[in-house]
């Protein structure tokens, strides 16, 4: 007759079982699909700091910078060369999903990786200059409908970028053809903010985290956040576009994916670590310090969200004539 396992033996089995899936994750690496600084870097550093501080990783996570195509080069490298590497996670953002929808990742689509975890979100924002006579979206909309050519709009990126798309969606809500917008492109949010403060543009379509400091300092007026409900904290007084009669939302999620052939056990191990990390007060504090709002999804739930989001972006791109139907 087989003897029952002792308490010590049971504990050893439990410990082995809980760490067995982590056995292959011995050199954790986060790929940043851009140069140092910026959203991808922020996302990787958030995970680096949190996972190590909470002792959820045995070894420190290193960051590898792989700029090009707002994440396109990183995805190509992982899918083509490191598809089964259990050590690698790759930072992505809402901008990545928009570019996938517009075919800017080449042959790779939302179906070619394993979506791991969303760890937070930023939201789009609409701001005007501090001396602007406009106090809300209705007043901006009235000016645009009177003559869109007389209202210079600006943001980071050219036609098809996130900021341009936010403006195009707003224009469409007003019954204005996005092609009639007077859009001024800038290299990034910083340049657009400087232009708004200098009066070179009248309305800026940006991101909450990037614009919060200038709004708080009184250098610009944030007149709408593109979230489903008002944000907590210092911007709680800023109404949403939806509250003002324009059902316009633009979440900019930040998270990670892995290669498509990463073993299920390792993929699950990463999910478990991310869930444990996001459930802590320490992580909530670090996320808030980086200007991100809570948005926690992992595994199948994130996969469903990403595919729905890319589908919506693809439909928008077709409607705006950015891709062929």
C-alpha positions as CSV (number, residue, x, y, z in Angstrom):
1,X,0.0,0.0,0.0
2,X,1.3,3.4,-1.0
3,X,2.1,5.7,2.0
4,X,0.5,9.2,2.0
5,X,2.9,12.1,1.4
6,X,4.2,13.9,4.5
7,X,3.3,17.6,5.0
8,X,6.9,18.4,4.1
9,X,6.7,16.5,0.9
10,X,3.4,18.0,0.0
11,X,4.9,21.5,0.6
12,X,7.8,20.6,-1.7
13,X,5.5,19.4,-4.4
14,X,3.4,22.6,-4.2
15,X,6.5,24.7,-4.3
16,X,7.8,22.8,-7.3
17,X,4.5,23.0,-9.1
18,X,4.2,26.8,-8.5
19,X,7.7,27.5,-9.8
20,X,7.9,24.8,-12.5
21,X,6.3,27.1,-15.2
22,X,8.9,29.7,-14.3
23,X,11.8,27.4,-15.0
24,X,12.3,28.6,-18.6
25,X,12.1,32.3,-17.6
26,X,15.6,32.7,-16.4
27,X,16.7,35.8,-18.4
28,X,13.7,38.1,-18.5
29,X,13.8,40.8,-21.2
30,X,11.5,43.6,-22.2
31,X,11.8,44.9,-25.7
32,X,11.2,48.6,-26.2
33,X,10.1,49.3,-29.8
34,X,11.6,52.8,-29.8
35,X,14.6,54.8,-28.6
36,X,15.0,55.4,-24.9
37,X,12.3,57.6,-23.4
38,X,8.7,57.7,-24.5
39,X,5.7,55.4,-23.8
40,X,7.3,52.0,-24.7
41,X,10.2,52.7,-22.4
42,X,7.9,53.9,-19.6
43,X,5.9,50.6,-20.0
44,X,9.0,48.4,-19.8
45,X,10.4,50.3,-16.8
46,X,7.1,50.0,-15.0
47,X,7.3,46.3,-15.3
48,X,11.0,46.1,-14.5
49,X,10.6,48.1,-11.3
50,X,7.4,46.5,-10.1
51,X,8.4,42.8,-10.8
52,X,11.7,43.2,-9.1
53,X,10.5,45.2,-6.1
54,X,7.8,42.7,-5.5
55,X,10.3,39.8,-6.0
56,X,8.2,38.2,-8.7
57,X,11.2,37.6,-10.9
58,X,14.3,35.6,-9.9
59,X,16.6,37.8,-12.1
60,X,16.5,41.5,-13.1
61,X,14.6,42.2,-16.3
62,X,16.8,43.9,-18.9
63,X,15.5,46.3,-21.5
64,X,16.4,46.0,-25.2
65,X,15.8,49.0,-27.5
66,X,14.6,48.2,-30.9
67,X,13.3,51.4,-32.6
68,X,11.5,51.5,-35.9
69,X,7.9,51.9,-37.1
70,X,6.4,52.5,-33.7
71,X,6.9,48.9,-32.7
72,X,6.9,47.3,-36.2
73,X,10.6,46.3,-36.1
74,X,10.2,44.8,-32.6
75,X,7.2,42.7,-33.7
76,X,9.0,41.5,-36.8
77,X,12.0,40.5,-34.8
78,X,10.0,38.6,-32.2
79,X,7.7,36.8,-34.5
80,X,10.3,35.9,-37.1
81,X,13.3,35.2,-34.9
82,X,12.2,34.7,-31.2
83,X,8.7,33.3,-31.5
84,X,9.2,30.7,-28.8
85,X,11.5,32.5,-26.4
86,X,9.8,32.4,-23.0
87,X,12.1,35.2,-21.6
88,X,10.8,38.0,-23.9
89,X,7.9,40.3,-23.5
90,X,7.4,43.3,-25.8
91,X,5.8,46.6,-24.9
92,X,2.9,47.8,-27.0
93,X,0.4,50.7,-26.9
94,X,-2.8,51.9,-28.5
95,X,-0.6,53.5,-31.2
96,X,0.7,50.0,-32.0
97,X,-2.8,48.7,-32.5
98,X,-3.7,51.7,-34.7
99,X,-0.7,51.0,-36.9
100,X,-1.5,47.3,-37.2
101,X,-5.0,48.3,-38.3
102,X,-3.5,50.5,-41.0
103,X,-1.2,47.8,-42.3
104,X,2.0,49.6,-41.1
105,X,3.3,46.4,-39.4
106,X,3.7,44.8,-42.8
107,X,2.4,41.2,-43.0
108,X,2.0,41.0,-39.2
109,X,-1.4,41.5,-37.6
110,X,-3.1,41.2,-34.3
111,X,-3.3,37.5,-34.8
112,X,0.5,36.9,-34.9
113,X,1.4,37.3,-31.2
114,X,0.2,36.3,-27.8
115,X,-1.3,39.3,-26.0
116,X,-0.1,39.1,-22.4
117,X,-1.2,42.0,-20.2
118,X,-2.5,45.5,-20.3
119,X,-1.1,47.3,-17.3
120,X,-2.6,50.8,-17.6
121,X,-4.0,53.4,-19.9
122,X,-3.7,57.0,-20.8
123,X,-6.5,58.9,-22.5
124,X,-6.7,61.4,-25.3
125,X,-7.3,65.0,-24.5
126,X,-8.4,68.2,-26.3
127,X,-6.8,71.5,-25.2
128,X,-6.8,75.2,-26.2
129,X,-4.5,78.1,-25.4
130,X,-4.7,79.8,-22.1
131,X,-6.0,83.0,-23.7
132,X,-8.5,81.2,-26.0
133,X,-12.1,82.4,-25.8
134,X,-13.3,78.8,-26.1
135,X,-14.2,77.1,-22.9
136,X,-15.7,73.8,-24.2
137,X,-16.2,71.6,-27.2
138,X,-19.4,73.2,-28.2
139,X,-17.6,76.5,-28.7
140,X,-14.7,74.9,-30.6
141,X,-17.2,73.0,-32.7
142,X,-19.2,76.1,-33.6
143,X,-16.0,77.8,-34.8
144,X,-15.0,74.8,-36.9
145,X,-18.4,74.5,-38.5
146,X,-18.4,78.1,-39.4
147,X,-15.1,77.7,-41.3
148,X,-12.8,74.8,-40.5
149,X,-10.0,76.4,-42.5
150,X,-9.8,79.2,-39.9
151,X,-9.3,76.9,-36.9
152,X,-5.7,75.4,-37.1
153,X,-5.6,72.1,-35.2
154,X,-2.5,70.2,-34.3
155,X,-0.9,67.2,-32.6
156,X,1.8,64.7,-32.9
157,X,2.0,62.9,-36.3
158,X,0.7,63.3,-39.8
159,X,-2.6,62.0,-41.4
160,X,-3.5,58.7,-39.9
161,X,-1.7,59.2,-36.6
162,X,-3.5,58.9,-33.2
163,X,-3.8,62.6,-32.7
164,X,-5.0,63.2,-36.3
165,X,-7.6,60.4,-35.9
166,X,-8.9,62.0,-32.7
167,X,-9.4,65.2,-34.6
168,X,-10.9,63.5,-37.5
169,X,-13.4,61.7,-35.3
170,X,-14.4,65.0,-33.7
171,X,-14.8,66.6,-37.1
172,X,-17.0,63.8,-38.2
173,X,-19.2,64.3,-35.1
174,X,-19.6,67.9,-36.3
175,X,-20.5,66.8,-39.8
176,X,-17.2,68.1,-41.2
177,X,-15.2,66.2,-43.8
178,X,-11.8,65.4,-42.1
179,X,-10.1,66.5,-45.4
180,X,-11.4,70.0,-44.7
181,X,-9.6,70.2,-41.4
182,X,-6.6,72.5,-41.1
183,X,-4.2,70.1,-39.6
184,X,-0.7,71.0,-38.5
185,X,1.7,68.1,-37.9
186,X,4.4,68.0,-35.3
187,X,7.1,65.5,-34.4
188,X,5.6,64.8,-31.0
189,X,3.3,66.1,-28.3
190,X,6.0,68.4,-26.9
191,X,6.3,70.4,-30.1
192,X,2.5,70.6,-30.5
193,X,2.2,71.9,-26.9
194,X,4.8,74.6,-27.6
195,X,2.9,75.6,-30.7
196,X,-0.4,75.8,-28.8
197,X,1.2,78.0,-26.1
198,X,2.7,80.2,-28.9
199,X,-0.6,80.6,-30.7
200,X,0.5,78.8,-33.8
201,X,-2.4,76.4,-33.5
202,X,-5.7,77.0,-31.7
203,X,-6.7,73.4,-30.7
204,X,-4.4,70.6,-29.7
205,X,-5.4,66.9,-29.7
206,X,-3.0,65.2,-27.3
207,X,-2.7,62.8,-24.4
208,X,-3.7,63.4,-20.8
209,X,-0.3,62.3,-19.3
210,X,1.7,64.5,-21.6
211,X,-0.5,67.6,-21.2
212,X,-1.4,67.4,-17.5
213,X,1.6,69.4,-16.3
214,X,1.1,72.3,-18.6
215,X,-2.6,72.4,-17.9
216,X,-2.0,72.3,-14.1
217,X,0.5,75.2,-14.6
218,X,-2.1,77.2,-16.4
219,X,-0.2,77.4,-19.7
220,X,-2.9,75.6,-21.6
221,X,-6.6,74.9,-21.0
222,X,-7.6,71.2,-21.2
223,X,-11.3,71.3,-22.2
224,X,-12.0,67.6,-22.6
225,X,-10.7,64.2,-21.8
226,X,-11.5,61.3,-24.1
227,X,-12.4,58.8,-21.4
228,X,-15.6,57.0,-20.5
229,X,-15.8,58.9,-17.2
230,X,-14.0,61.7,-15.5
231,X,-10.5,61.0,-14.3
232,X,-9.5,61.0,-10.7
233,X,-7.0,63.4,-9.1
234,X,-5.9,66.7,-10.4
235,X,-8.0,66.6,-13.6
236,X,-11.3,65.6,-12.0
237,X,-12.6,69.0,-12.9
238,X,-12.2,68.4,-16.7
239,X,-15.3,67.0,-18.2
240,X,-15.3,64.2,-20.8
241,X,-16.2,64.7,-24.4
242,X,-19.2,62.5,-23.8
243,X,-20.5,64.7,-21.0
244,X,-20.4,67.6,-23.5
245,X,-22.5,65.8,-26.0
246,X,-19.8,64.1,-28.2
247,X,-19.5,60.4,-27.6
248,X,-15.7,60.3,-28.3
249,X,-13.4,58.1,-26.4
250,X,-9.7,57.4,-27.0
251,X,-8.0,55.0,-24.5
252,X,-4.3,54.6,-25.1
253,X,-3.6,51.3,-23.4
254,X,-0.1,50.2,-22.5
255,X,0.9,46.6,-22.1
256,X,2.9,43.6,-23.3
257,X,2.8,40.6,-25.7
258,X,4.9,37.6,-26.2
259,X,6.0,35.5,-29.2
260,X,3.4,33.3,-30.8
261,X,5.1,30.0,-30.0
262,X,5.9,30.7,-26.3
263,X,4.9,27.5,-24.4
264,X,1.6,27.7,-22.7
265,X,3.1,27.1,-19.3
266,X,5.4,30.1,-19.7
267,X,2.7,32.3,-21.1
268,X,0.6,31.4,-18.1
269,X,3.5,32.1,-15.7
270,X,3.8,35.6,-17.2
271,X,0.1,36.2,-16.8
272,X,0.2,35.0,-13.2
273,X,3.1,37.4,-12.4
274,X,1.3,40.3,-14.1
275,X,-1.9,39.7,-12.2
276,X,0.0,39.5,-8.8
277,X,1.9,42.7,-9.7
278,X,-1.2,44.7,-10.7
279,X,-3.1,43.6,-7.5
280,X,-0.6,45.4,-5.2
281,X,-0.7,48.9,-3.8
282,X,3.0,49.4,-4.7
283,X,2.2,48.9,-8.4
284,X,-0.8,51.3,-8.2
285,X,1.5,53.9,-6.9
286,X,4.1,53.4,-9.5
287,X,1.5,53.4,-12.3
288,X,0.0,56.7,-11.0
289,X,3.5,58.3,-10.9
290,X,3.8,57.6,-14.6
291,X,0.5,59.3,-15.4
292,X,-1.4,56.1,-16.2
293,X,-4.9,55.2,-15.1
294,X,-6.0,51.7,-14.1
295,X,-6.6,49.3,-16.9
296,X,-5.9,45.7,-16.0
297,X,-6.5,42.9,-18.5
298,X,-4.5,39.7,-19.1
299,X,-4.5,36.7,-21.4
300,X,-7.8,35.8,-23.1
301,X,-9.6,39.0,-21.9
302,X,-6.8,41.2,-23.4
303,X,-6.8,39.2,-26.6
304,X,-10.5,39.8,-27.1
305,X,-10.1,43.5,-26.3
306,X,-7.1,44.0,-28.7
307,X,-8.9,42.2,-31.6
308,X,-12.0,44.3,-31.1
309,X,-10.0,47.5,-30.9
310,X,-8.0,46.7,-34.0
311,X,-11.2,45.9,-35.8
312,X,-12.7,49.3,-34.9
313,X,-9.5,51.1,-35.9
314,X,-9.4,49.2,-39.2
315,X,-13.0,50.3,-39.9
316,X,-12.2,53.9,-39.1
317,X,-9.1,53.8,-41.4
318,X,-11.3,52.5,-44.2
319,X,-13.9,55.2,-43.6
320,X,-11.2,57.9,-43.6
321,X,-9.7,56.5,-46.8
322,X,-6.4,55.5,-45.1
323,X,-6.6,51.9,-46.3
324,X,-8.5,50.0,-49.0
325,X,-11.7,48.2,-48.1
